[in-house]
Amino acid sequence: MSDLTRSTAADLAAALADGSTTSVEVTQQHLDRIEAVDGRIHAYLHVDAEGALATAADVDRRREAGESLHALAGVPIAVKDVLTTTGLPTTCGSRMLEGWVPPYDATVVSKLKAAGLPILGKTNMDEFAMGSSTEHSAYGPTRNPWDTDRIPGGSGGGSAAAVAAFEAPLAVGTDTGGSIRQPGAVTGTVGVKPTYGGVSRYGLVAMASSLDQAGPVTRTVLDAALLHEVMAGHDPRDSTSLDVPVPPVVEAARRGDVDGLRIGVVRELHGEGFQPGVRQRFDESLEMLAKAGAEIVEISCPSFEHGLAAYYLVMPSEVSSNLAKFDAMRYGLRVSPEGVADPSAEQVMAASRDAGFGDEVKRRIILGTYALSSGYYDAYYGSAQKVRTLIARDFEAAFEQVDVLASPTSPTVAWPLGEKLDDPLAMYAQDIATIPANLAGVPGISLPIGLSDGLPVGLQFLAPAMADDRLYNAAAAVERLVAERDGRPFAAQAPELEVAR
C-alpha cells in the first residue's frame, strides 16, 4: 500500500475520483500517521477517528452509487480548536472551555461537512488564539516537525504542524495578526488569510472580531485554493460576511503566471530586525520572479511602522470585550473561591477567570481594559484606530502602483521552545510583517521559499480586498520556481520523523 499521507490534497482527490483508492483508506492512513507521530508533535487536542471514518465510508458509498460529489469529497482535514463543532469538544486551547461540546457547527465546519471532508480532529492552539508560538496552550505546546525542539508558530501552530508532519493533507486555521501565515512560514506550509469577510466568522470563537479570519493551511498553493473555495462565500448569519462572488482562486492557482505582474517590495517590511538568512531567501525569490517576467518595484508604506503598536491596542481592547462573556455563569469553567461559604457571583467569576485563563490571556485582558477605560480611550484605542485608517490608506496607495505586495512572512525562522516566553514584546514582534493585512482587512498568503540553517523561510504576498486570486497566481509561480530550483517540491524536503512503535 502506498503512503497516501505524502500526497497532496489535489492528488488524493484525483485518486478518489478515478477509484484507485477510497476515502476510508486515505483517512485510515492519516489516523495511523497521527497515532505514530503525534505523541512527539502534539498537533491535535482531539482526534475523532470514529467520526472521520464514518464520513469517509459515507463518501465512498455515495461515490460508488454514482452521486455527483465535491472535488475534495473524501479528503480528510483537521480543524483548529477555535471553530465550534457539534459532537466534538471546542476548547480554544483553554481550561476555561475544557470539555465543552458546542450544540452547533461553525459555518466553515458546516461547509466542510457538506462537501464530504472527513474531520480528523481539532488542532492545538495558543489559548484563545493569543500567541505566536503555540506555547500558551493550556494543554501543552505543539512542536515543529522540522525540529521538535522549536516552536511551530502561533496561534495556529497545531494546524500548521499537522500538515507539515503529514498528519493531515488539509487544515483550517484562523488569522488575527498572522496566526495562519506566521506558522506557515516557520513550518514550511502554505497559509492563507482571505479578505476579511470573505469567509464566515459564524461559530469562530472571537478573540478580536474586527481582525479574526479563518483560512486554509496546506502543503501546496493549489490545495489552499481548493480549500479556500470550499470555505468561502456569503453567510447571512455573519454580519461582517461579504455578499460578493468568491474570487477565482483555483483558476489562479493553476495559472501561476507572473509575466508582466508588478510586485511591490515593502521597504518597511524586510530590513532591520530580519535575520540575514531570511533576507537572503527573500531576495533570491525576487530575482527568480524578475527572471520570470515580473516587474519588481520598491514601495514605501510608512504607516506600517506603527502597525505593531496599533494592533496591540486594538486587539487587546476587543479581547477584553469578547472574553467578558466567560463569567462562570452560563458555560465554561466554574470555580468556587476557597474559604468562602456563600460566595457572590462576582467572587465566583473572579475565581473562575483566575483558574481558567492563562497568563497571556490575562495580560491582554488587562491591557485592553486599560486602553478602553475612562480617560484613556482617546489616547490609546482611539489613536490606534486612526493609525489603522492610515495603514489602509497606505495599502490603497500602494495598490495603485502594483498588483501585489511582497515581504518575508516572519523576521526569523522558528526559535527554540521557551526562548521568548519571558519576553512578550519579543514574541509580539514576530508578527510585524503580517499584522498590517489584518488591520486593513486585505488578503495575504505565505508559502515556503527555501531554508535558512535547515529551517523553512516564508514569503508573503498581499493583495487588495477581494483580489485573493492575485495571491494564488503569484504564489503558484513562486512555488513552481522554487521546485525547479531545488529539483523537487518543497514538502519533499521535510525531515522524516521518528515513528512510535
C-alpha positions in Angstrom: 0.0 0.0 0.0 1.4 3.4 -1.0 1.9 6.1 1.6 -1.1 8.3 0.9 -0.2 10.7 3.6 2.6 12.2 1.4 0.1 13.0 -1.4 -1.3 16.5 -2.0 -5.0 17.0 -1.5 -5.4 17.6 -5.2 -3.7 14.2 -6.0 -5.8 12.5 -3.3 -8.9 14.0 -4.9 -7.9 12.7 -8.3 -7.2 9.2 -6.9 -10.5 9.1 -5.2 -12.3 10.2 -8.3 -10.7 7.6 -10.5 -11.3 4.8 -8.0 -7.6 4.0 -7.3 -8.2 4.5 -3.6 -11.0 5.0 -1.2 -11.7 7.7 1.4 -11.7 5.1 4.1 -8.2 4.0 3.1 -6.9 7.6 2.9 -8.5 8.6 6.2 -7.2 5.5 8.0 -3.7 6.1 6.8 -3.8 9.6 8.2 -5.2 8.4 11.5 -2.4 5.8 11.7 0.1 8.6 11.0 -1.4 10.7 13.8 -1.1 7.7 16.2 2.5 7.2 15.1 3.9 10.7 15.3 1.6 13.0 17.2 3.0 11.9 20.6 6.1 13.9 19.6 4.3 16.8 17.8 1.1 17.3 19.8 -0.6 18.9 16.8 -4.0 17.6 17.9 -6.1 18.2 21.0 -8.9 15.9 20.0 -8.9 13.1 17.4 -12.2 11.8 16.0 -11.3 8.5 14.4 -14.9 7.2 14.5 -16.5 10.3 13.0 -13.8 10.7 10.3 -14.1 7.0 9.2 -17.9 7.2 9.2 -17.8 10.3 6.9 -15.2 8.6 4.7 -17.4 5.4 4.4 -20.4 7.5 3.5 -18.5 9.3 0.8 -17.2 6.0 -0.6 -20.8 4.7 -0.7 -22.2 7.8 -2.4 -19.3 7.8 -5.0 -19.9 4.1 -5.7 -23.6 4.8 -6.2 -22.7 7.4 -8.9 -23.6 10.5 -6.9 -22.1 13.8 -8.0 -19.6 14.9 -5.2 -17.4 17.8 -4.5 -13.9 17.6 -5.8 -12.5 17.3 -2.3 -15.1 14.8 -1.0 -13.3 12.1 0.9 -10.1 14.1 1.5 -9.6 14.4 5.3 -9.0 17.6 7.1 -8.0 19.0 10.6 -9.8 22.0 12.2 -8.3 24.5 14.6 -9.9 24.2 18.0 -11.4 27.7 17.9 -14.2 26.7 15.5 -17.3 25.2 17.0 -18.0 21.5 16.1 -21.1 19.6 17.1 -20.2 16.5 19.0 -16.6 17.4 19.3 -15.0 19.5 22.1 -14.1 23.1 21.3 -11.7 24.3 24.0 -9.8 27.1 22.3 -6.7 25.7 24.0 -8.0 26.9 27.4 -9.0 25.4 30.7 -11.9 27.8 30.6 -13.7 25.7 28.0 -12.3 22.3 28.9 -14.7 19.6 27.8 -17.2 22.0 26.2 -19.1 20.4 23.3 -20.9 23.0 21.3 -24.5 22.5 20.2 -23.8 23.8 16.7 -21.2 23.9 13.9 -19.4 26.9 12.7 -20.3 27.8 9.1 -16.9 26.8 7.9 -17.3 23.4 9.6 -20.8 23.0 8.0 -19.3 23.7 4.6 -16.6 21.1 5.1 -19.2 18.5 6.1 -21.5 19.4 3.2 -18.5 18.9 0.8 -17.8 15.5 2.4 -14.4 16.1 4.0 -13.8 13.8 6.9 -12.7 15.8 10.0 -9.8 14.1 11.6 -9.9 16.2 14.8 -9.2 19.5 16.4 -5.8 21.1 16.5 -3.8 22.7 19.3 -3.5 26.5 19.6 -2.4 29.3 21.8 -5.2 29.9 24.4 -8.0 31.8 22.7 -5.6 32.4 19.8 -3.3 34.6 21.8 0.3 33.9 21.0 2.9 33.4 18.2 4.3 30.0 19.3 1.5 27.6 20.5 3.3 27.6 23.8 0.4 29.3 25.5 -2.0 26.3 25.1 -3.3 25.1 28.4 -2.7 21.6 27.2 1.0 21.9 26.4 3.0 23.2 23.4 3.0 21.9 19.8 6.4 21.1 18.3 7.8 22.0 14.9 8.2 18.8 12.7 11.3 20.3 11.2 13.0 20.4 14.6 10.9 19.2 17.6 12.9 21.4 20.0 11.5 24.5 18.2 8.1 26.3 18.0 5.7 25.8 15.1 4.4 29.4 15.2 1.1 30.5 16.6 -1.6 30.8 17.4 -2.4 28.1 14.9 0.7 26.0 15.3 -1.3 22.8 15.7 -2.9 23.1 12.2 0.5 24.0 10.6 2.3 21.2 12.4 -0.4 18.7 11.5 0.0 19.5 7.8 3.8 19.7 7.9 4.1 16.4 9.7 1.8 14.7 7.2 -0.9 14.1 9.8 -3.4 15.8 7.6 -3.4 17.0 3.9 -5.5 20.0 4.7 -6.3 22.1 7.8 -8.2 25.1 8.8 -6.6 27.9 10.8 -7.5 31.4 11.9 -5.5 34.6 11.4 -6.0 37.6 13.7 -2.5 39.1 13.3 -0.7 36.4 11.3 -1.8 33.2 13.0 -2.1 31.3 9.8 0.8 32.9 7.8 3.5 33.0 10.5 3.1 29.3 11.4 3.1 28.6 7.7 6.5 30.4 7.4 8.2 28.5 10.2 6.8 25.0 9.4 7.2 25.2 5.6 3.5 25.1 4.8 1.2 27.3 2.7 -1.1 29.6 4.8 -3.8 32.0 3.6 -5.6 34.8 5.3 -8.6 35.6 3.0 -10.1 39.0 2.6 -11.9 40.0 5.9 -15.5 38.9 5.4 -14.7 36.5 2.6 -15.0 33.5 4.9 -17.8 33.4 7.5 -16.8 34.0 11.2 -20.1 32.4 12.5 -19.0 29.8 15.1 -15.4 31.1 15.3 -14.9 31.9 19.0 -13.9 35.5 18.8 -10.6 36.9 20.0 -10.8 40.2 18.1 -13.9 40.4 16.0 -12.6 43.1 13.5 -9.4 41.1 12.9 -10.2 37.4 13.0 -10.4 35.5 9.8 -10.4 31.7 9.1 -8.4 30.4 6.2 -6.6 27.4 4.6 -3.4 25.6 5.8 -1.9 23.2 3.2 1.3 22.0 1.6 0.7 23.4 -1.8 -0.8 26.6 -3.3 -3.4 24.6 -5.4 -4.5 22.7 -2.3 -5.0 26.0 -0.5 -7.1 27.4 -3.3 -9.3 24.2 -3.5 -10.0 24.5 0.3 -10.5 28.3 0.1 -13.2 27.7 -2.5 -15.0 25.3 -0.1 -14.8 27.7 2.9 -15.6 31.0 1.3 -18.9 32.6 0.4 -21.6 34.8 1.9 -23.2 33.8 5.2 -26.3 35.7 6.4 -25.6 34.6 10.0 -22.4 36.7 9.9 -23.0 40.4 9.8 -19.5 41.0 8.5 -19.8 38.5 5.7 -19.3 40.0 2.2 -22.2 39.3 -0.2 -19.9 39.1 -3.3 -18.7 36.3 -5.6 -15.8 34.2 -4.4 -12.7 35.2 -6.4 -11.5 32.6 -9.0 -8.7 31.3 -6.7 -8.5 27.8 -8.1 -8.1 29.1 -11.7 -5.4 31.5 -10.5 -3.5 28.7 -8.6 -3.5 26.6 -11.8 -2.3 29.6 -13.9 0.8 30.8 -11.9 1.9 33.3 -14.5 3.8 36.4 -13.3 4.9 37.7 -16.7 4.1 41.5 -16.6 3.0 41.3 -12.9 4.0 44.4 -10.9 5.2 43.2 -7.4 5.8 45.9 -4.8 8.5 45.2 -2.2 7.5 46.9 1.1 10.6 48.9 2.3 9.4 48.8 5.9 9.0 45.0 6.0 12.3 43.5 5.1 15.2 45.4 6.6 16.4 45.8 10.2 15.3 43.0 12.5 15.0 40.4 9.8 17.6 37.6 10.0 20.2 37.5 7.2 19.2 34.1 6.1 15.5 35.2 5.8 16.5 38.3 3.8 18.7 36.2 1.5 16.0 33.7 0.7 13.6 36.6 0.1 16.0 38.4 -2.2 16.6 35.2 -4.2 12.9 34.8 -4.7 12.6 38.3 -6.1 15.4 37.5 -8.5 13.5 34.4 -9.7 10.3 36.4 -10.1 12.1 39.1 -12.1 13.6 36.4 -14.4 10.1 35.0 -14.9 8.9 38.4 -16.2 7.7 40.1 -13.1 8.5 43.8 -12.5 9.9 44.4 -9.0 9.1 47.8 -7.6 10.1 49.2 -4.2 7.1 50.6 -2.3 7.0 52.6 0.9 4.1 52.2 3.3 5.3 54.5 6.2 2.3 53.8 8.5 3.3 50.1 8.6 6.0 51.0 11.1 3.2 51.8 13.6 1.2 48.7 12.8 2.6 46.6 15.7 1.8 49.3 18.3 -1.7 49.9 16.9 -2.5 46.2 16.7 -1.5 45.6 20.3 -4.0 48.3 21.4 -6.9 47.3 19.1 -6.6 43.6 19.6 -6.5 43.6 23.4 -9.3 46.0 23.6 -11.5 43.6 21.6 -10.2 40.7 23.7 -11.3 42.5 26.8 -14.8 42.9 25.4 -15.1 39.4 23.8 -13.8 37.4 26.8 -16.2 39.2 29.2 -18.8 36.5 28.4 -16.7 33.9 30.2 -18.3 34.7 33.6 -18.7 31.2 35.0 -22.5 31.7 35.0 -23.6 30.3 31.6 -21.0 27.8 30.4 -17.3 27.0 30.8 -15.3 26.6 34.0 -16.9 27.4 37.3 -14.7 27.5 40.4 -15.8 28.5 44.0 -13.3 30.7 45.9 -11.6 28.9 48.7 -12.7 29.7 52.2 -15.9 31.5 51.2 -19.0 29.8 52.5 -21.6 31.7 50.4 -19.7 33.4 47.5 -21.2 36.1 45.5 -21.5 36.0 41.7 -18.5 38.4 41.4 -16.4 36.2 43.7 -17.2 33.0 41.7 -16.5 34.9 38.4 -13.1 36.2 39.8 -12.1 32.7 41.0 -13.1 31.0 37.8 -11.4 33.5 35.5 -8.2 33.3 37.6 -8.2 29.5 37.3 -9.4 29.3 33.7 -7.3 31.9 32.0 -3.6 31.6 31.4 -1.0 34.4 31.9 -1.0 35.6 28.3 -4.8 35.9 28.2 -4.9 37.8 31.5 -2.1 40.1 30.2 -4.2 41.0 27.1 -7.4 41.4 29.0 -5.8 43.8 31.5 -4.1 45.8 28.6 -7.3 46.0 26.7 -9.4 47.0 29.7 -6.9 49.8 30.5 -6.9 51.0 26.9 -10.7 51.3 26.9 -11.0 52.8 30.4 -12.4 56.3 31.0 -9.8 59.0 30.4 -7.6 56.7 28.3 -9.9 55.7 25.4 -9.0 58.5 23.1 -5.3 58.4 23.9 -4.9 54.7 23.2 -7.7 52.9 21.5 -8.9 56.0 19.5 -5.4 56.8 18.4 -4.8 53.2 17.3 -7.9 53.3 15.2 -6.6 56.4 13.4 -3.3 54.5 12.7 -5.4 51.7 11.3 -7.0 54.1 8.9 -3.6 55.4 7.8 -2.4 51.8 7.2 -5.5 51.1 5.0 -4.6 54.3 3.0 -1.0 53.1 2.5 -2.4 49.9 1.1 -4.7 51.8 -1.3 -1.8 54.0 -2.5 0.4 51.0 -3.0 -2.1 49.0 -5.0 -2.5 52.0 -7.4 1.1 51.3 -8.4 1.5 47.5 -8.1 -0.6 44.3 -8.4 0.6 42.6 -5.2 3.0 43.4 -2.3 5.8 41.1 -1.1 7.8 40.7 2.1 9.2 38.0 4.2 6.4 36.5 6.3 8.3 36.3 9.5 11.5 38.1 10.5 13.1 34.9 11.8 13.0 31.1 11.4 11.5 29.0 14.2 13.1 29.7 17.5 13.7 27.2 20.4 10.8 26.4 22.7 10.9 28.6 25.7 13.2 31.2 24.3 10.7 34.1 24.1 8.2 33.1 26.8 9.6 35.5 29.3 9.8 38.4 26.8 6.3 39.1 25.5 7.5 42.1 23.4 10.0 39.9 21.5 7.2 37.4 20.9 4.8 40.2 19.6 7.5 41.5 17.2 7.3 38.2 15.2 4.0 39.5 13.8 5.4 42.7 12.4 5.0 41.7 8.7 1.7 40.0 9.0 -0.3 42.5 11.2 -0.9 45.3 8.6 -3.1 42.9 6.5 -5.4 42.2 9.4 -5.7 45.9 10.3 -6.7 46.8 6.8 -8.7 43.6 6.0 -6.8 42.7 2.9 -5.8 39.1 2.0 -2.4 37.6 2.4 -0.6 34.3 1.7 2.6 32.7 2.9 4.5 30.0 1.1 7.9 28.3 1.7 10.8 29.6 -0.4 13.8 27.7 1.0 15.8 27.0 4.1 18.0 29.0 6.4 20.1 27.0 8.8 18.0 24.0 7.9 14.7 25.7 8.8 11.9 26.9 6.5 11.6 30.6 5.4 8.3 32.0 4.2 7.4 34.6 1.5 4.3 36.7 2.0 2.2 38.2 -0.8 -0.6 40.8 0.0 -3.4 41.9 -2.4 -6.3 44.3 -2.5 -9.5 43.3 -0.7 -11.4 40.6 -2.7 -8.5 40.2 -5.1 -7.5 36.9 -3.4 -6.9 35.3 -6.8 -3.9 37.6 -7.3 -2.2 35.9 -4.3 -2.7 32.4 -5.6 -1.4 33.4 -9.1 1.8 34.9 -7.7 2.3 32.2 -5.1 1.8 29.4 -7.6 4.5 30.9 -9.8 7.0 31.1 -6.8 6.1 27.6 -5.8 7.0 26.3 -9.3 10.2 28.3 -9.4 11.3 27.0 -6.0 10.6 23.4 -7.1 12.5 23.9 -10.3 15.5 25.4 -8.4 15.5 22.6 -5.8 14.6 19.7 -8.2 11.7 18.7 -6.0 8.6 20.2 -4.3 9.4 21.9 -1.0 7.3 19.4 1.0 9.5 16.6 -0.2 12.4 18.2 1.7 10.7 17.7 5.1 12.8 15.6 7.5 11.4 12.2 8.5 10.0 12.0 12.0 10.8 9.1 14.3 7.7 6.9 14.2 6.2 5.5 17.5 6.2 1.7 17.7 
